[in-house]
């Protein structure tokens, strides 16, 4: 089975509480980091330079050997000023 979500609220209100109740045996540390990132994004911390930097650094601690990681963290953080510039006040 596959259950997919497209909204941040669904992650925060459905997925994260489920896996907090039924803990993962593997990758629990990554899940805890993921849950923290989702909660930070719900409070709009990613819209500020220091919040964006902290979230990206946290995300880069997850699945460190993943094949899908194609960009170094420096490339992501260089774009953070543009991301914040476009953010609503």
C-alpha positions in Angstrom: 0.0 0.0 0.0 1.0 3.6 -0.6 -0.4 6.6 1.2 0.7 9.9 -0.2 0.1 13.5 1.0 0.5 16.8 -0.8 0.0 19.2 2.1 2.3 20.1 4.9 -0.7 20.1 7.3 -1.4 16.4 6.4 2.2 15.5 7.3 2.0 17.4 10.6 -1.5 16.2 11.5 -1.7 12.7 10.1 1.7 11.1 9.2 3.9 12.4 12.0 1.4 11.6 14.8 0.9 8.1 13.4 4.6 7.3 13.4 5.1 8.9 16.8 2.5 6.4 18.1 3.8 3.5 16.1 7.6 4.1 16.3 9.8 3.0 13.4 12.4 0.3 14.1 14.8 1.7 11.6 15.5 5.3 10.6 13.9 6.7 13.8 16.6 9.4 14.1 15.8 10.5 10.5 12.1 10.5 11.3 12.6 12.7 14.4 14.7 15.2 12.3 12.0 15.1 9.6 9.2 15.8 12.2 11.2 18.8 13.5 11.7 20.2 10.0 7.9 19.9 9.2 7.0 21.6 12.5 9.5 24.4 11.8 8.1 24.9 8.3 4.6 25.1 9.7 5.7 28.0 11.8 7.3 29.6 8.7 10.8 29.4 10.1 12.1 28.6 6.6 11.2 32.1 5.4 14.0 33.7 7.4 17.7 33.2 6.6 18.7 31.6 10.0 15.7 29.3 9.9 16.3 28.3 6.3 19.9 27.6 7.1 19.0 25.5 10.2 16.4 23.5 8.3 18.7 22.7 5.4 21.5 21.7 7.7 19.1 19.4 9.6 17.8 17.9 6.3 21.4 17.2 5.2 22.0 15.0 8.3 19.3 12.6 7.1 20.0 9.7 4.7 23.5 10.9 4.2 24.4 8.2 1.7 21.2 8.6 -0.4 21.6 8.4 -4.1 19.1 11.1 -4.7 21.3 13.8 -3.1 22.8 15.5 -6.2 23.5 19.0 -4.9 26.0 19.9 -2.2 24.7 21.8 0.8 26.7 24.9 -0.2 24.7 25.1 -3.4 21.4 25.0 -1.5 22.5 27.6 1.1 23.8 30.0 -1.6 20.2 30.2 -2.9 18.8 30.9 0.6 19.0 34.7 0.2 16.9 34.5 -3.0 14.4 32.3 -1.3 14.0 34.7 1.6 13.9 37.7 -0.7 10.8 36.2 -2.4 9.1 35.3 0.9 6.1 37.4 1.9 6.7 39.9 4.7 
